[in-house]
Amino acid sequence: MRSHQAPGGWSRVTSVLAVFALVFAACSGTASPSPAASSGAASPSAAGSASASGSAATTGGTFTGAWVGPCCVGIANANPLIAGGDQHFLSKIYEPLVTYSIDTTTGGYGAIVPALAKTWESSSDGLTWTFHLQPSVTWQDGTPFTADDVVFTLTLCESKAVGCVYGGGISNIKGAADVKSGKSTTLAGVKAPDPQTVTITTDQPNAAMLDALSVMWIVQKKSLSSIPLDQITKAPYWTTPGQAVGTGPFKITGYQAGQFMELSRYDGYWRGKPVLDKIVRKEFKDPATALIAFDKGEIDFTYLTADEVQREQGNANATIIAGPSQVDNAVVFNPLVNPAFGNKLFKQAMEFAIDRKSIITNLYNGKGTALPCLFGNPAYVAPDTEMYDYNVDKAKALLQQSGVNVSSLPTFIFDTYYNDPLSLNVMTAIQKNWADVGLKVTIKQMDSAAWTKQYYTDGKSQVSFLGAQNGPDGNIAASYFLSTASQESGAGNNGWKGYVYKNPQVDQLIQQGRATFDTAKRATIYQQLCKVLADDMPWNIMWQTTRYWIVNKKIANFQLTPAPGGGSYYDASETWSVKP
């Protein structure tokens, strides 16, 4: 889902710089890794990734899950181009060119590995990437997957009528601006010299190209090209069995709005015939209801909030998966609602007013880290960056400097799509903190669909508590705060209808970071960017926390990392099985 995880925190437990070195120093892909398996336990597994206990695969069986909670939006969120959440589920149907490996041996983040692209290389000037596709891949309708599908998908991503949730990562592809503005229907920088090769040429070097492509799900040109561009986003295609096709191990064979989506194995899957017969995603409105169903044995997998972990540790039939969420929780003030919300001193005051450390300690059980900006990687946060530690006196002083008379402000609606009791408790704590400096808000928990319409489509949210995807690369900032990547229709990640966040210094630093291949220099650039964002505060970044999932021990070879919506990670779902 666009920015929220989210319809879009994590405390880093591994060295992300090691990932950067692998991603940006390597010029070509390698063979796809064999999935590792580790023994499950009733206590949280190694942070970052986990596998349910492995065993000899049992052919057949159905895996039933509830992809619910802050990661996911619901079964109707089936368009992979705009579904920032739900990646762990949608990756069963669709695939990107490249992905990340789940490092189950260390609990860390793996390197970029092949998906639909077998190998790749970049030119010496860093302007052109060449991808050589996997041979003999077919769509789930049996037709060949070719380079034309990649060209078609990336063009859709840059089209204003369609777009991709993380399109900012590839917004410097040559000709992208012309496609976005409607001047051209052809993305000049993306070519298919032959059916198995794709070249991508950018206006400036893009060191983050592989990371950006890891969240670009490739869709089929044949079945989508007949749908008018302005109808693709909300077309029934995405939930209609027999119409929506991907290259993944499972295809859509059943769908009932508000109830479930059924996937059946695709025997022609290029990595090998899947073991499971079916994967069924059941719809639940909140994690608490899904957990009740899990405890009754009605589903095999669901999300856990931090306050439920201790209770479920006594479940002998379950494995708890704990790990870095790769999601920032943030408070976002809509600057179109009130002039105060565009005043950076006011927003800085609201940050100082929140006792973030107390909330993390008492509500998230200490499993989180307060952040000053979008980045969770400590290498991207300079020592002299303002951390906005709780200080009511500073908050009141800044309010006085801001010129905002808080007592004259009305009571604002503080909305969210998080429907769990823990999030309500967190928002209540923020509400009380703000009351101490005079800001009055009323909390409103909404279902994801209604919130998405209110925030993105209508642009009527006033103050929101949401999640924003972070990740292994600092260029994620382009998808939120690069003004040239934002869509003025409100579909962009950094604004609302009629508003685009624009800071020339932010734009310059994002572009510099993207164009720099040297890892140490990139870190310095992103430190500077963090400082600017912490000062200008387009969003009030709160923290990153540990997230939890729970899976039945009868599911063998199961893999997941608690990244946004499961993240773009190869989880070897074709090997999952149900033990007797």
N, C-alpha and C positions, 0 to 999 in steps of 0.2 A: 504494500500500500504506500504510496508516495512516501512522505517523510515518516509517518508513524509506523511503529512496529509493535508494531506500527500498523494500524491501518494505513514501520517504522516504523543497568550499567554493569559495565563490567570492570572488575578489578583485574588487570592483566596479570596472569600467572606464568606467562612465558615470554621469551625474548622475541618480540615482533621484528626487531631488526634483523634477526636471522632469516625471517621470511622475506624481508625486503631484499636482502642480499641474494637470495635464491631467485626471486622474481625478476630482479632487474639486471643481475649479472649474467643470467643464463640467456642464451639467444635462441635456444630451440627446445621443443618439448621432448619428453621421454615417454617410455612405455607406461601405460596406466598401471598403478600399483595394485597389488593384490590386497583385498580388504583384510585387515587384522581383526582379531576377536579377542576380547578379554572377559574374564569371568565376572559375572554380575554379582552384586551384593545388595543387601537391604539398606545399606548406608550409601550416601552419595559417592558416585564413582569419580575417577580422576577428572578434574576440572577441564572443560574445553571439549571433551568428546567422550563417547562411551560406546560399548557394544554389549548387548545382552549375551548371555553365555552361548558359546559356539558349540555346535555338535554336527554330526552328519546330517545333511539336509534331508528333510522329509518332503517328498514331492506333494504339491498341492497344499490346500489349506487357505484360510482367509484371515487376514490381519485387519482388525477393526480398530480405528483410532479416533481420537478427538483432538484435532489440531485447533486449539482454543487458547484463550488467554491473550497476553499482550503481543504475542508473535503474529497472530493470525486474524483474519477478517471474517472468514466463513466460506462455505462451499460456493457461494455465488461469485466469489473473488477469484475467478478462474482464468482471467486474461493475464497471461504471464508478462505481458509488456508493461502493465501498470501495477502488478501485484508485488509491492515491496515486501509484504509479509507473505506467509504461506509458501516460502520457497522449498521447505523440506517436503511438502506435499506435492507441489507442482513439478518438482524435479523428477517425479515418477513418470510424468507425461512429456515434459519438454526438457531440452538440454541446451547449455551454452557451448561456445567454442572451446573454452577452457574452464577449469574449475580449481578448487583447492582440495588437497588431500586432507583427510582427517588423520592426524597423528595419534593413533590410539596407544602407542607405546610410551609416550611421554605426557599425554594429555595436552599437547600443544597444538599449534596451528601448522599445518603442513605447507608445502610449496605449491605453486601453480602446477597443475598437471593437465594432461590432455583430456578433452571430452570429444566434441565433434571435430576438433582440429587435432591431427596426430602430431604434427610438428609445426614449428614456426621460426621465423628469424626476422630481425630488424635490420634496416640499412645502416650504413656507417654514419650517416647524418641524422639518424633517428627519426626520419620523416615517414618512412614506409615500412609497414609490417606485412609480411607474407605468411599466409596460413595454408598449410597443406592438409586437406580434409581426410578424415578416416575413410578408407575404401569400403564399399559395399554396405553403407548405411542406408536403410530404407525408412520411409515414413510408415506410420501404422496402417496406412491403406495399401502398402506394398510398393508404392512408387519410390524411385530413387531420390535420396537427399543430395542436392548439388549446391555449388557455389551460388547459383542464382537465388536460392532460398536465403542465404546469408546477406546478399546484397539487398534483397527485398526487405528483410527484417531491419537492417540498420537504417534503411531509408525511412521505414515506418517510425523508427525511434526518433529521427530528426524531423519528422513531419509534425507541424503544429496541430493538425487534425487528430493525430494519433498519439505520438510521443511515447517515451519509455520513462519509467520511474527514475532510473539513474542515468538518463541520457546526457546529463551534464558531463559525465566522464569521457564522452566521445564527441563533445560539442566542437572540438577544433578539427574534426575531419574536414578536408577540403570540400567546399560546397555545402556544408551543413547549414550555414546561415541562409543560403538561397532557398534550400528546401524548407527551412523553418518559416521563412517569410512568405513562402508561396511563389517565389520567383521561378523556382524550378521543381520538377518532380523527380529529378535524377540527382543522386548523391555522387558528385563528381569524383570524390576521393576513394570510392569503393568500387573495385573492378573484379570481374571474374574472367581471367584470361583463359581458363579452361574449367570444366565441370568440377574439378577437384582442387582448385586453387582460388584463394581470395587475397587481394591486396588492398591494404588500407593506407591511404596517404593523408597526412595531416598538415595543417598550415604551419605548425610548430611541432618540435619533437614532443611525443607523448609517452613519458616513461611509465605512466600508469595504465597503458593500453590493456595489458593482460588483466589487471584487476577490474577495469571497467567492463571488459568483455565477459568476465566471470558471472556477471549479473544481467547479461543480455540473452534472454532465452530465444532461441531461433524458432521461427514459426514458418509454416508452409506457404509458399507463394501460390501454388496451384489452387488451394481451397479458399484462400483469403483475397486473392486479387480481384475476384468478381464482386466483392463487397465494397461499396463506396467508402472512401477514406473517412468521411465524417460519421460513418455508422459502425466502423470496426470496433471501436472501444466498447460499446455497449451491445454489440450484436449477440443474439442468442447462440451464435456459433460456438462460443467458448464452453457452454454447458450442454451442448446437444450431442448425444452419443452418435457416432458415425460421421459427424461433421468435423468436430475438433480433432485434429491429429497432431501428434508430436513424433519425436524419434526415440522417446524414452521407453522403459521396460513395461509400462502399463498404459492402457488406453481407456478412455471413458466409455463405459457400457451401461451406465445407469445414473439417473439424476432426478431428484425430486426436490424442488425449491424448499428451503428451510428444513429439510429432513436429512438428506444424505447425497453423497456422490460415490458411485461404484466404479472402480477400475479393475479391468481384467488384464491378465498378462498378455504381452505381445510376443508370440512365439518367434517372430523374426528379429528380435532385438539384437543389435550388432555385437553386444558384449556376451551374448549367450542367452538361451531361453530362461526366463525367470522361474524360480522355484515355486513361489506362491501362485495360487489360482487367482486370488482377488485381494485388493485392498479397498476397504470401505471406510470412508470418512463420514462420521455421524456429526450432525449439527447440534451444538450445545450453546446456549446463550451466555454461559459463564463457566469458569473453571470449577467452581464448587459443585455444580450439578454434574459436570463430567467426572469429577473425582468420585462422586457417589456411585456413578455407573461403573467406574473402574473397580471400586471396592466390591461391587456386586458381581464382578466378572463379566459384565456386559460389553466392555471394550478392553483392548489390550494396551492402550497407550494414551496418556494425557499430560497436560501441563500441571505443575504444582506451584502454588505461591509459597513464598519463603516461610510463612507462618504455618504451613501444612506439612513441612518436611519432617519435623520431629514425630508427628503422629504416624506418618507413613514409614518411618524407619523400622517400625515393628511389623511391617507387612512381609512375611517370609516368602511370598510369591512374587515379589516385585524388586526391580532394580531402579534406584533413583539416579538420574543422570544430572550432575551439577556442572556448571561451567560458566565462563564469561559470556554475558549476553550480547556483547558487541552493540549495545543499544544505549544511547544517552536518554535519560528522562529529562524533559525540558518543560519549562513554563513559557508559553508564547503569548505575548500581548499583541492583539490586533491593532495596528496603528491607525486603521481606518475608523475605529470605534470611538477613540478619544485622543486628543492631542498629547495627553500625558504618556500614552503608550508608544509614542515616537520619540520620547525624551530619554536619552541614554542615562542621564543622572537619576531619573525616576526608576528606571529598570535596574540600575546598579544598587539603588537603595533597597529595592525589593529583594535583590539577591542577598545583601547583607542581613536583611530582616529574617531570613529563613535559617533555622537551626538545623542545617543539613547533617552535621555529624551526629546529632541526637537522633534524627529520623533514621539514619543508616544504622546506628547502634541498636535502637530500641524497636524499630519496625522491620528492618531488613536483617536483623540478627547479626549486625556487624559485617555483612557480606556485600560491601560496596565501597566506592571511592568517590568523594566529592570532586567535581571537575570544574575548571574555570572556563573551558571552551569545548568545542566539539571533540577534540582528540583525547583518547584514553591512553595512548602510548606515552609513557613518561618522557621518552626522548623528544617528544614534540612540545613539551611544556618547559619553558625556561624557568630557572630558579626564581627570577624576579617577577614572574607573572602574578598578577593580583588573584588570590585564591578566594576572596569574598567569604572569609570565615565569619561566622555569626557575630554581629556587632550591632545592637539596636541603636547605640549612640551614633555610629557612623551612618546608619540608615536614615536617622532623623536629620542629621547634618546635610546629607546629600539631598534629601527632600527639600530642605530649605534653600539649598543652592539651585535646585532645579526650577524653582519658581512655581511648582505644582502645589496647589492648596488641596491636600488630600481630603480634608474634611468636607470640601465642596463636591467631591466626586460621588456619583451614585453608587449603589451596590451593583457589582458586575456579576455575570454568570461565569463560573469557573467550571468549564466542561471537560469531559474526557470520554474516551471509548473504552477505558478500563473498567470492567464491571465487577471486579472482585472486591471483597471486604478489605484486603490489605491496601489496595489503592485508595479506597475511601478513607481509611485511617491516615494514610500519607497526606492526602489532600486536606483532611481536617486539621492536621498538624500545621500545614502551610497556611491554611485559613486563619488559625489562631495566631500564628507568628505575624501575619500581615495586619491583623486587628490591633496588635501592639503598636504599630506605626500609623494606624488610621485607615488602612485600605480594607474595604468591606467587600466580600465575595460570597456568593451562594453556590454550593457544589451541585453539579448536575452530571450524573453518570448516564451515558447514552449507549444504545446498541451501535455497533460499528457502522452499519449502513446509514443510520440517521446522522451520526456524527460526521461521517465523510461528506454527506450532502451539505450539512450546515457549514462545515469548515472550508471545504474545497469548492464545491459547486456554488453555494450561495454566499460564501465569504462572510457569514454572520456570527461566527464564534467571536466571543469577546476576549476571554482569557482561557487558555487551554493547557491541560496537562497531557503530554504526549511522549512518544518515543521516536528517536531519530537514529537511523542506522549509522553506526560507525564502521569500523572494519580494518583490515590489515594495511590499508593504504590511505595516506592523507588526502589524496585527491577526491575522496568522498565529499570534501567540502564544496567541490564544484557543483554537485547536485543540489546543494542547499543555498549557497551564498554567492555563486558566480552570476552576476546580473545578466550576462549575455546568454546564459543557459536557461533562464527563467522564462516561463510562458505567461504573458500578461493576462491570459484567460483565467488565471488562478489555478491552472493545472500544474504549475511549477511547484517545486518544493519550498521555495523561500518566500512565498507571498500569497496574497489573496487576490480576488478579482479586482482589477484596477490598481494594484500595488505591486511593485517590484523592489525588493531590498537592493540598494546599489551603493557600494562603497568602492571608489576607484582603487584604494590601497588594497582592499580585500581581493578585488579582481586581479590586480597585478601580481600579488603574492600567490594566488591559486595558479595563475598561468605560469609563473616562474617555477613553482614546485612541480607542475606537470611536465615542464620542458627540461627538467634537470634529471639526469640519469645517475649522478653520483649520490650514493646513499647518505653520506655525511652532510653534503650540501643541501640535500632535500630536507633533512632533519632541521637544519638551521633556518631554512625558509619557513617551514611549518611552525617552528617556535615563534617566529615573527608574526605569522598569521594568527596563531593562538592569542598572542598579546593584543592584536588589533581587535579580534572578535570578542575577547574578554572585556575590552574597554568599550567598544561600540555596542555590544550586546544585542544583536538582532534577535536572538533567543536567549532566555535565561537558562543556561545549561545547569542541571542539578547534579547528577551523579550517574554512575554506571554500577549495576548490581549483578550479583550472581543470579542465574535463572536455573530452574529445575524442571525436569520431566520425569515421568515414571512409566516403566514398561513392564509388562508381565514376563516373568522368567521363561515362560514356554516359548517365547519368540527368540529364535536363534539367529546369530549373525547380525543383529540389529545394530545400526550405527546412527549417531546423531551428535551434532554439536549445538549447544544452546545459543547459536548466533541468531541474528534477525530472521525470524521465520524458518529457522533451521539453516539458513545461509546457503551460499553456493559451494557446497562441499560434496565430493563424491562419497556417497554412503553405501554403495554396493547393494542397493535394494533388490537387485535381481538375485542376490544370494540369501535374502531373508527367508526364514522358514518357520513353520510351527512344529514344535517338538511334540511327539506323541504324549 
